[in-house]
Amino acid sequence: MGIQVYFSRGLRKIRPYYHKRTAFAKGRWFRRTLLDVLVNEFRSYSEHHYLTEIKKGNLGLIREGRTLDLNEVLSSPIRNNDTVQTLSHKHEPPILQWSECEEDIPGIKVAGFDIVYENDDLLVLNKPSGIPIHPTGQFYQNTITELLKKHGKTALPCYRLDKLTSGLLIMAKNTETAGAIQVKIRDRNMSKYYLARVKGRFPHLSSLDFHEMLIPFPVLSLVTQEESPVYTVEPKKRFPSGLSPVKDAKTNFYPLKYFPHCDQSLIICKPLTGRTHQIRIHLARLGHPIVNDPFYNVDNVEYPTRSKFIIKVPDWTKSMYSYEQLEQLFGTFIQECEKAQENKTAARDQLEKCPECGSLLLQDPDPRDLTIWLHAWKYEDPQGEFSFTTALPPWADE
């Protein structure tokens, strides 16, 4: 039986299905048993649940081409080049419904996604909010690359956009084209412009109507620049490896329009480096976070201690904190995550379970939580070989 898709309350949902997957073990798992990794890094289920799944053969290890038996899986630490194999009754989270009909219109739409440009080498889409680009985590069928395959197109993303972020997605139909574009991006030989709607009145706002400023392209002269390093904090990796290396980052911001009724601004963001979340972090450090950012706008966040640390401490390696103080702070990040997980677990006790696999049947997310007001608007290179612009997102003009 094929994948069954249905729609409900603005969400695209997939009925649970069986899925086999293999993946190389991560380096931090080496010298630990599979059960230890599952219990301590994937806390959605109890140790009893994972042990039962291992005994059923739904979780296992492949080593040098051979599937390990039950005793070996339970007793043998994971090694380099081991492959983790899973057979699961997959419950994919829903994503935002982007189209009433996932239709194909040559040159206009594919799977309901708007086509910005297409030729033999490229497929450029206007990505909707709330959908991952490629399989990751719990998502597989509900991803752009897998949806395109079902509509007869195989394409590789040339860069990443977060699930929540909308906008220009340049995809290559072959590895040669993908490599060429990725080289341009790595060499910083590609200008990228994003639109964002942020909290407060942004500096240098003009009285011009922003439609006039966007036709054909705004004069980017009134600039606010933020140059500060960025990094990630991952409590599951523990201290100090959970604090990633610090990387230099620079972003230019240009004002477009102020919305006085809600004290918000529409701006253009031009990242001059390509760091993870750098636009969102830099805006938060300027005091103008993206209005509905779930991680860097402290009015919205689930882990406020961690988010405030990233915003207020641009470089943890040169901060006022000693090694011992950083370790203690990191402990609070872990406690914060564990507390949130406990609250979720307590809430889940009231939920029904899947009669086939025993998984909890989680409640649907609020569609508003699956979007962020950040939109990849325009990409261009100095040679003029690549120059693409999307339509404006709805939140840019209200």
Sequence and secondary structure as in RCSB ss.txt:
>XXXX:A:sequence
MGIQVYFSRGLRKIRPYYHKRTAFAKGRWFRRTLLDVLVNEFRSYSEHHYLTEIKKGNLGLIREGRTLDLNEVLS
SPIRNNDTVQTLSHKHEPPILQWSECEEDIPGIKVAGFDIVYENDDLLVLNKPSGIPIHPTGQFYQNTITELLKK
HGKTALPCYRLDKLTSGLLIMAKNTETAGAIQVKIRDRNMSKYYLARVKGRFPHLSSLDFHEMLIPFPVLSLVTQ
EESPVYTVEPKKRFPSGLSPVKDAKTNFYPLKYFPHCDQSLIICKPLTGRTHQIRIHLARLGHPIVNDPFYNVDN
VEYPTRSKFIIKVPDWTKSMYSYEQLEQLFGTFIQECEKAQENKTAARDQLEKCPECGSLLLQDPDPRDLTIWLH
AWKYEDPQGEFSFTTALPPWADE
>XXXX:A:secstr
    EEEETTEEEE  EEEEEEEE  GGGTTS HHHHHHHH TTS HHHHHHHHHHTSEEEEETTEE  HHHHHH
S   TT EEEEEEEE    EE   SS   BTTTEETTEEEEEE SSEEEEEE TT  SS BTTBSSSSHHHHHHH
TT   EESS   SS EEEEEEESSHHHHHHHHHHHHTT SEEEEEEEEES  TT  SS HHHHTSS     S EE
EE  B  B GGG TTTTB   B  EEEEEEEEEETTTTEEEEEEEESS  TTHHHHHHHHTT  BTT TTTSTTT
 S HHHHHHHHH S GGGSS  HHHHHHHHHHHHHHHHHHHHHHHHHHTTS B TTT  B      GGGG  SEE
EEEEE TTSS EEE    GGG  
